[in-house]
Amino acid sequence: MSLTLASVLFKDYRRRVLGLLLLHPGESYHVREIARLTDTVAGTLHKELATLAKAGILVAQTRGNQKLYTANRECPVFEELASILRKTSGMVDVLAAALEPLSEQIDTALIFGSVAQGRETTRSDVDVLLVGTAGFAAVAEALYSCHEVLGREINPKVYDKREWAKLIHSNNGFALEIMEKPKMFIVGGSEAFEKISRYQSAGDNT
Amino acid sequence: MKKLVGISLQEITPDWEMISRLLTAAARNLSDANIVEISLETRFDAAYKSILQSANAALQASGYRTLTSKPGHHQTMIQLLTKTAGVDRETIIVLDALRRQRNVVDYSGDIIPASAVSECVKQATCLLNQVSQRISDQKAD
């Protein structure tokens, strides 16, 4: 769903470039670096980058004989664009694609913590909660490829449905905070998640 | 590994008594990690400690030790397991994820899910077996 949203809003190259630069606003990249990290072709990228810089969404700097591009935080719609990308093509898409092979074993996957709340620093991990039958090792292996793409470490918390519901029922602070604070859904939505969290198996009233 | 000498490693002559003590400690921590009555967090810590002790034993048996004054020596010991104990890349990925899981808990007070505990115990068991076997082969040579 989120992939469709992002691809409807932005053309392919634009989506990839903005996804990289606006979600790493402190970083400068040269064209070949952008091409490598976004899996695009440097030749075609030049024009796209120049257009975005001309519009004031990116800032272009020349260092030596290299042109460096960085996100323009002063752009009046920087926050809004970054927020759209965070919720669409940015992390959610990358994580959703990585978790796809495990989709049958995941009821809910979501980002919580500083990234979901938009108060992340360049060194923040991406905290991911997964509820389902997938094992820790399978999740760790599936998410491994995302580290480089997102430029962040990903820290998964993998819960069985019953274990998660138990935490909610016991008013565990960590679990309740996830319920209350902003989150970004990767698999499943808020309704399904509420349902899982209220889940009580027969005869289990703890 | 020679490249890391002076950066994160130091060359040593293996002290087989110390290595055997590390493996004994790794086994003791692993058996503690299997006590289901204690908290998930403590079981996880014990299993993780066992992993580090096995990794350290493998490293020392290869003639190195980490410079503990440098940050990241847990990560170094885990990453080097491919060389020191022939551990495959998929396993390193999982061990490294367990390491991060522990770091986060130490800083944030987050809780440890049962899935991470069972994986940590499983990995600790495999690693201890693999390293013990390798070391007894090395000593036999």
Contacts between the chains, C-beta under 8 A, distances in Angstrom:
chain1	res1	chain2	res2	distance
A	125	B	100	7.4
A	125	B	104	6.9
A	127	B	104	7.8
A	135	B	115	6.1
A	135	B	118	8.0
A	135	B	119	6.6
A	136	B	94	7.5
A	136	B	97	7.4
A	136	B	98	7.9
A	136	B	113	7.7
A	136	B	115	4.3
A	136	B	116	5.1
A	136	B	118	7.5
A	136	B	119	4.0
A	137	B	94	4.6
A	137	B	119	5.2
A	137	B	122	8.0
A	140	B	93	6.0
A	140	B	94	5.0
A	140	B	97	3.5
A	140	B	98	7.8
A	141	B	90	6.0
A	141	B	93	5.5
A	141	B	94	6.7
A	143	B	97	7.9
A	144	B	93	4.8
A	144	B	97	7.8
A	153	B	100	6.1
A	155	B	97	7.9
A	155	B	100	5.5
A	155	B	101	6.6
A	155	B	104	5.3
A	156	B	97	7.2
A	157	B	110	7.2
A	157	B	113	5.5
A	157	B	116	7.7
A	158	B	113	5.6
A	158	B	115	4.1
A	158	B	116	6.8
A	159	B	113	4.9
A	159	B	114	7.8
A	159	B	115	6.8
A	160	B	113	7.9
A	160	B	114	6.6
A	160	B	115	6.8
A	163	B	113	6.6
A	163	B	114	5.7
A	167	B	111	7.6
A	172	B	111	6.9
A	174	B	109	7.8
A	174	B	110	5.6
A	174	B	111	5.3
